[in-house]
Amino acid sequence: MANESAGNNGVFSDLLTAVGDLAQQATDMAGSAVKTATDVVQPVGNAAVQLCTTTINSATQIVESVTKSITTALTPKP
């Protein structure tokens, strides 16, 4: 009977080790997935910020140009 008990302990130990290994692998995979998602999203975010900045700068230049043209047209000529 002592041998049966010792054999069962080995089986349960192996089972718990296997479950623990699977849990660790799942945790590692989840962490890797989060890192991968972050690595993908960051360049897209940077590109979006750059696009917005470029668009705003272009719009500002257009407004300045139109304002200058209007001012030049309205200025009396000697």
C-alpha positions in Angstrom: 0.0 0.0 0.0 2.9 2.3 0.7 4.1 1.7 -2.9 0.7 2.6 -4.3 0.7 5.9 -2.4 4.2 6.8 -3.5 3.2 6.0 -7.1 0.1 8.2 -6.9 2.2 11.1 -5.5 4.4 10.8 -8.5 1.5 10.9 -10.9 -0.1 13.9 -9.2 3.3 15.7 -9.1 3.7 15.1 -12.8 0.2 16.3 -13.5 0.7 19.5 -11.4 4.0 20.1 -13.2 2.4 19.7 -16.6 -0.5 22.0 -15.6 2.0 24.6 -14.3 4.1 24.4 -17.4 0.9 24.9 -19.6 -0.1 27.9 -17.5 3.4 29.4 -17.8 3.3 28.9 -21.5 -0.1 30.5 -21.8 1.1 33.5 -19.7 4.2 33.8 -21.9 2.1 33.7 -25.1 -0.2 36.4 -23.8 2.7 38.6 -22.9 4.2 38.1 -26.3 0.9 38.9 -28.0 0.6 42.1 -26.1 4.2 43.1 -27.0 3.6 42.2 -30.6 0.4 44.3 -30.7 2.2 47.2 -29.1 5.0 46.9 -31.6 2.5 47.0 -34.5 0.3 49.8 -33.2 3.2 52.2 -32.3 4.4 52.8 -35.8 0.8 53.3 -37.0 0.2 55.8 -34.3 3.4 57.6 -35.2 2.5 57.7 -38.8 -1.0 59.1 -37.9 0.5 61.8 -35.8 3.0 62.7 -38.5 0.1 62.9 -41.1 -1.9 65.1 -38.9 1.0 67.4 -38.3 1.8 67.7 -42.0 -1.9 68.3 -42.8 -2.1 71.1 -40.2 1.1 72.7 -41.4 -0.1 72.6 -45.0 -3.4 74.1 -44.0 -1.7 76.9 -42.0 0.5 77.7 -45.0 -2.5 77.9 -47.3 -4.3 80.3 -44.9 -1.2 82.4 -44.6 -0.9 82.5 -48.4 -4.6 83.5 -48.9 -4.3 86.1 -46.2 -1.2 87.6 -47.8 -2.9 87.6 -51.2 -6.0 89.4 -49.9 -3.8 91.9 -48.0 -1.8 92.6 -51.1 -4.9 93.0 -53.2 -6.5 95.4 -50.7 -3.4 97.5 -50.2 -3.7 100.8 -52.1 -1.2 101.2 -54.8 0.6 104.5 -55.0 
